[in-house]
Amino acid sequence: MPHVLLVTFNLMPAGEPGGDVLAPALAARGIDARWVCWDDPAVDWAAADLVAVRSTWDYHRRLPAFLDWARRVEGVTRLLNGADVFAWSADKAYLVELADHVPVVPTALLDDEALVPGLVAALDRWGTVLIKPRVGAGGKGVVVATSIEDPRLEGLAAGPWTVQPLVESVRTLGETSVYVFAGQAVAQVDKSVADGAESEVRVHEQYGGTSRPVALDPARAAVAEAAVAAAARLRGVDLPYGRVDLMEWQGEWAVSELELIEPGLYLDVDPSIAEPFADFVASTLST
């Protein structure tokens, strides 16, 4: 029986929310699977036929150690997407590169040396802007600013950063996540900001946001598939799976983030996503 390790981190040893449905779904396809923490020295990675990073939600604050671990693992077994893709996807500067190939929410890069002129240029171009760390997760460190004197800028997390226009449609249409397995969009979850929170633009649950499964929209599916395919071409690798986050920008669906390290499946919102994931893993193991 093939053996798969589903990888999480030490504050969530049982796996991602709703992740208890993954092992039974895989078992139904003749695959043994269990959850392990990426930094657990007792894990025998070489004994696994496949390693799937699922909820390593501390990678952004332990990035060098996490990438070292990923390189060691792919040296002894198969690691979905792989360490080089992890390194590229961890830095949101990839959005600038990706924008030459698919619609992307406009993105500029900032660092400490050029922070003020970079912010001034972004504010002149877009008006209200959203700044976030280039390496980060879960909406942490996000700052919205309307001018260079905006007091909210005092709360900037450590850089470098991306700066983007504030996408106003997030308050009405929210954000969409599309899951792409083996090049095909298979499911969609739509996310909304908290009701009545006029100053909030994050859709994450910890900020009051809500998520709901919806039927796969062909237009959004097409953008998501194109984004994963473009990333694969840019990196010169196959990309077995990913999650593409989309927002409506100037009348079209545009990529806001491309999750290729630990694409959260929102299994607590839609447990049925475990089925196409298990099918995808079974197919991957057979090749």
PyMOL commands that set and color helices and strands:
alter all, ss='L'
color gray80, all
select helices_A, chain A and resi 19-27+45-47+59-61+63-74+83-90+94-98+115-126+151-155+168-171+205-207+218-235+271-285
alter helices_A, ss='H'
color red, helices_A
select strands_A, chain A and resi 3-8+32-37+50-55+108-110+129-133+143-145+161-165+175-181+184-192+210-214+241-249+252-259
alter strands_A, ss='S'
color yellow, strands_A
deselect
rebuild
show_as cartoon
